[in-house]
Amino acid sequence: MRVSNRLDYAVRALIELALRDDEAPIAAREIATRRNIPDAFIHQVMASLARAGLIRSTRGPSGGHKLALPPERITIAEIAAALDADPGAQTSTNDPLGRYWLGLYEVQGTYLRNMTLAGLAAQHRDRQAATSYSI
């Protein structure tokens, strides 16, 4: 499976929101800067996530984006679906190769449904804690 840039950027943006969930809304530009997301993509990605109900967006000087759901309730599969990411082409089950690809897509779907945004955010938090030491 090849992960699209849009899906990668969406997950990165949502991780940033999950890590700062108790704060005020975060501007798209700040999310893009902190998570290395090109400006050309951030607004498109955030609009898709808002349409899917995964984030709330507020306009204005103190506006920005926040998660609409607890990160524990957002799966990577839901994020992929919000971006219309193809979870795998439908294949014919009449031939052995078609059944093989279908099985692969099922495993992929299960993997994406079993990982939550909270799980990925925790991994990022742990990594940041391990690299944030002082002498």
DRENPA-717754 format. One record per residue (C-alpha): x, y, z; residue in one letter. Coordinates in steps of 0.2 Angstrom, whole numbers. Each point is the difference from the previous one (the first is absolute). Example, Ala and Ser with C-alpha at 12.3 -4.5 7.8 and 13.67 -1.06 7.14 Angstrom:
% residues 2
R / xx / yy / zz / residu
R / 62 / -22 / 39 / A
R / 6 / 17 / -3 / S
END
This chain:
% residues 135
R / xx / yy / zz / residu
R / 0 / 0 / 0 / M
R / 6 / 17 / -4 / R
R / -5 / 14 / 12 / V
R / -6 / 16 / -9 / S
R / 8 / 16 / 5 / N
R / -17 / 6 / 4 / R
R / -3 / -14 / 13 / L
R / 17 / 2 / 7 / D
R / -2 / 19 / 2 / Y
R / -18 / -3 / 8 / A
R / 7 / -12 / 13 / V
R / 14 / 12 / 4 / R
R / -12 / 14 / 2 / A
R / -11 / -10 / 11 / L
R / 14 / -6 / 11 / I
R / 5 / 18 / 3 / E
R / -18 / 4 / 5 / L
R / -1 / -15 / 11 / A
R / 16 / 4 / 9 / L
R / -7 / 18 / 3 / R
R / -18 / -5 / 3 / D
R / -2 / 10 / 16 / D
R / 6 / 16 / -8 / E
R / -9 / 13 / -10 / A
R / -3 / -3 / -18 / P
R / 16 / -1 / -10 / I
R / 2 / 10 / -17 / A
R / 3 / -11 / -15 / A
R / 17 / 9 / -4 / R
R / 6 / -4 / 17 / E
R / -5 / -19 / -2 / I
R / 9 / 1 / -17 / A
R / 16 / 7 / 7 / T
R / 1 / -12 / 15 / R
R / -4 / -16 / -10 / R
R / 9 / 5 / -17 / N
R / -16 / 0 / -10 / I
R / 1 / 11 / -16 / P
R / -11 / 16 / 0 / D
R / -7 / -6 / -16 / A
R / -8 / -16 / 8 / F
R / -4 / 6 / 18 / I
R / -16 / 9 / -4 / H
R / -7 / -13 / -12 / Q
R / 4 / -14 / 13 / V
R / -8 / 10 / 14 / M
R / -16 / 3 / -10 / A
R / -2 / -18 / -4 / S
R / 2 / -5 / 19 / L
R / -13 / 14 / 5 / A
R / -12 / -7 / -13 / R
R / 2 / -17 / 7 / A
R / -4 / 6 / 17 / G
R / 18 / -4 / 7 / L
R / 4 / 18 / 4 / I
R / -8 / 16 / 4 / R
R / 6 / 16 / -8 / S
R / -3 / 17 / 6 / T
R / 4 / 16 / -10 / R
R / 7 / 16 / 6 / G
R / 15 / 7 / 9 / P
R / -2 / -13 / 15 / S
R / -6 / -13 / -12 / G
R / 8 / -16 / -6 / G
R / -3 / -19 / 1 / H
R / -4 / -12 / 14 / K
R / -5 / -19 / 1 / L
R / -19 / -2 / -1 / A
R / 2 / -17 / 8 / L
R / 11 / -8 / 14 / P
R / 16 / -6 / -9 / P
R / -4 / -18 / 7 / E
R / -16 / 0 / -11 / R
R / 9 / 5 / -16 / I
R / 8 / -15 / -10 / T
R / 12 / 2 / -14 / I
R / -13 / -9 / -11 / A
R / -12 / 14 / 3 / E
R / 13 / 13 / -4 / I
R / 4 / -9 / -17 / A
R / -19 / -1 / -3 / A
R / -1 / 19 / 3 / A
R / 13 / 3 / -14 / L
R / -8 / -13 / -11 / D
R / 16 / -10 / 0 / A
R / -3 / -16 / -9 / D
R / 1 / -14 / 13 / P
R / 3 / -12 / -15 / G
R / -7 / -3 / -16 / A
R / -15 / -12 / -1 / Q
R / 7 / -16 / -8 / T
R / -9 / -16 / -7 / S
R / 0 / -14 / 12 / T
R / -2 / -12 / -15 / N
R / 18 / -2 / -2 / D
R / 14 / -4 / 13 / P
R / 10 / 16 / -3 / L
R / -16 / 10 / 3 / G
R / -3 / -9 / 16 / R
R / 18 / 3 / 5 / Y
R / -2 / 19 / -3 / W
R / -17 / 0 / 9 / L
R / 8 / -8 / 15 / G
R / 14 / 13 / 0 / L
R / -13 / 14 / 0 / Y
R / -9 / -8 / 14 / E
R / 16 / -1 / 11 / V
R / 4 / 18 / -5 / Q
R / -18 / 5 / 5 / G
R / 2 / -9 / 17 / T
R / 16 / 8 / 4 / Y
R / -6 / 18 / -4 / L
R / -16 / -3 / 10 / R
R / 10 / -6 / 15 / N
R / 11 / 15 / 2 / M
R / -7 / 15 / 7 / T
R / 6 / 18 / 0 / L
R / 3 / -1 / 18 / A
R / 11 / -15 / -2 / G
R / 11 / 10 / -13 / L
R / 0 / 16 / 10 / A
R / 6 / -10 / 15 / A
R / 15 / -7 / -10 / Q
R / 4 / 17 / -5 / H
R / -1 / 6 / 18 / R
R / 11 / -14 / 5 / D
R / 13 / 4 / -13 / R
R / 0 / 18 / 4 / Q
R / 3 / -4 / 19 / A
R / 14 / -11 / -5 / A
R / 9 / 13 / -10 / T
R / -4 / 15 / 12 / S
R / 13 / -2 / 13 / Y
R / 12 / 13 / 7 / S
R / 17 / -1 / 8 / I
END
